[in-house]
Amino acid sequence: MGIVKIDDDLHAEVRRASAVMCRSINAQAEFWMKIGMLAEANPTLPFTEIIRAELAAVQTPPADAIAA
């Protein structure tokens, strides 16, 4: 983990987006960085496909495990 210096205007945008998306400022910045890296690595995929692939990659516990 480290410190990343970003422009004040970008920080304000991260702060606004984090409030809307109910994420911390750090979590919002991390989300944007991850999606940006995936978009650069997969320039033909639209945002929705990147999100769909990320959701599919997450293992969800069985429903009975959640109820326990």
C-alpha positions in Angstrom: 0.0 0.0 0.0 1.2 3.5 -0.7 0.2 7.1 -1.2 -0.8 8.3 -4.7 -0.8 12.0 -5.4 -3.7 13.1 -7.6 -4.9 16.4 -8.9 -7.3 18.3 -6.6 -10.0 18.4 -9.3 -9.8 14.6 -9.8 -9.9 14.1 -6.0 -13.1 16.2 -5.9 -14.6 14.0 -8.6 -13.7 10.8 -6.7 -15.3 12.3 -3.6 -18.5 13.1 -5.4 -18.6 9.6 -7.1 -17.9 7.9 -3.8 -20.9 9.6 -2.2 -23.2 8.5 -5.0 -21.8 4.9 -5.1 -21.8 4.5 -1.3 -18.0 3.7 -1.4 -15.2 5.2 0.5 -13.0 7.7 -1.4 -10.2 5.1 -1.5 -12.6 2.3 -2.7 -13.9 4.5 -5.5 -10.4 5.4 -6.7 -9.5 1.7 -6.5 -12.6 0.8 -8.5 -11.8 3.4 -11.2 -8.2 2.2 -11.4 -9.1 -1.4 -11.7 -11.8 -0.8 -14.4 -9.4 1.5 -16.3 -6.7 -1.2 -16.3 -9.2 -3.8 -17.5 -10.4 -1.4 -20.2 -6.9 -0.7 -21.4 -6.2 -4.5 -21.5 -9.5 -5.2 -23.3 -10.1 -2.1 -25.6 -12.9 -3.8 -27.5 -15.0 -4.6 -24.4 -17.7 -2.1 -23.3 -17.9 -1.2 -19.7 -21.0 -3.4 -19.1 -19.1 -6.5 -20.4 -16.1 -5.7 -18.1 -18.4 -5.5 -15.1 -20.3 -8.7 -16.2 -16.9 -10.6 -16.4 -15.8 -9.3 -13.0 -19.1 -10.3 -11.4 -18.9 -13.8 -13.0 -15.4 -14.2 -11.6 -16.6 -13.7 -8.0 -17.4 -16.9 -6.2 -20.7 -16.5 -4.3 -21.5 -18.7 -1.3 -24.5 -21.1 -1.5 -27.8 -19.6 -0.3 -28.0 -22.0 2.6 -24.5 -20.8 3.8 -25.8 -17.2 3.9 -28.9 -18.1 6.0 -26.8 -19.9 8.6 
